[in-house]
Amino acid sequence: MAKPDAVRITTARSSAADDMRSRQRRYAISMTIRIVCFVAAVAVGPGVLRWVLVAAAVFLPLFAVIMANAGDQRDDGFSLPDGPGAHELTARDDEDRGK
């Protein structure tokens, strides 16, 4: 039977409320940038810059949704040894050592 991996506090996920708040904030910032792109596209007049701003405003929602839905992926690279070299300390191990 495989044992579940230990979770370190530094890699624990944030609470659901904090995660939702963070996603909403990222999405709101992205949509604010989109509105700025639309307004700037009208303000700059005809030219290449207008089309760049329009393209940014059109494709930004796609990237905003992808970024907002990105999960909380914390990893500090730490892993516990597994296999023949791994040793679990049990009560019997303490008794065998005379403690």
C-alpha positions in Angstrom: 0.0 0.0 0.0 1.5 3.3 -1.1 1.8 6.0 1.5 0.6 9.6 0.6 3.3 12.2 0.2 4.0 14.5 3.1 2.8 18.0 2.7 5.1 20.8 3.9 3.6 24.0 5.1 5.6 25.9 2.5 4.0 23.9 -0.3 0.5 23.8 1.1 -2.2 25.4 -1.0 -3.9 28.6 0.0 -7.4 28.5 1.3 -10.3 28.4 -1.2 -11.3 32.0 -0.3 -7.8 33.4 -0.8 -7.4 31.5 -4.0 -10.7 32.9 -5.4 -9.8 36.4 -4.3 -6.5 36.1 -6.0 -8.0 34.8 -9.3 -10.6 37.6 -9.2 -8.0 40.2 -8.7 -5.8 38.9 -11.6 -8.9 38.8 -13.9 -10.0 42.4 -12.9 -6.5 43.7 -13.6 -6.5 42.0 -17.0 -9.9 43.4 -17.9 -8.7 46.9 -16.8 -5.8 46.6 -19.2 -8.2 45.5 -21.9 -10.3 48.7 -21.4 -7.2 50.8 -21.5 -6.2 49.1 -24.8 -9.6 49.9 -26.4 -9.5 53.5 -25.3 -5.9 53.9 -26.4 -6.8 52.3 -29.8 -9.5 55.0 -30.4 -7.2 57.8 -29.0 -4.1 57.1 -31.2 -5.9 57.3 -34.5 -5.2 55.3 -37.6 -2.0 53.3 -37.9 -0.2 50.2 -36.9 -0.3 51.0 -33.2 -4.1 51.1 -33.3 -4.3 47.5 -34.7 -1.8 46.3 -32.1 -3.9 47.7 -29.3 -7.1 46.3 -30.8 -5.4 42.9 -31.1 -4.3 43.1 -27.5 -7.8 44.0 -26.4 -9.3 41.1 -28.4 -6.9 38.4 -27.2 -6.4 39.5 -23.6 -9.6 37.9 -22.3 -8.4 34.5 -23.5 -5.1 34.9 -21.6 -6.9 36.4 -18.6 -9.1 33.4 -18.3 -6.2 31.0 -18.6 -4.2 32.9 -16.0 -7.1 33.3 -13.7 -7.8 29.5 -13.8 -4.2 28.6 -13.3 -3.9 26.5 -10.2 -1.8 27.3 -7.2 1.3 25.2 -8.0 3.8 25.6 -5.2 6.8 23.3 -5.1 10.0 23.9 -3.1 11.7 20.8 -4.7 11.8 19.0 -1.4 11.0 15.3 -1.4 11.3 12.6 1.3 13.5 9.6 0.6 11.6 6.6 -0.6 12.8 3.0 -1.0 15.5 0.9 0.6 17.3 3.9 2.1 14.2 5.3 3.7 13.7 4.5 7.4 10.7 5.2 9.5 11.2 5.8 13.2 8.8 3.8 15.3 8.4 3.2 19.1 10.1 -0.2 18.8 13.2 1.5 17.2 13.6 3.7 20.4 13.3 0.6 22.6 15.9 -1.3 20.6 18.4 1.5 21.2 17.9 1.3 25.0 16.0 4.6 25.4 
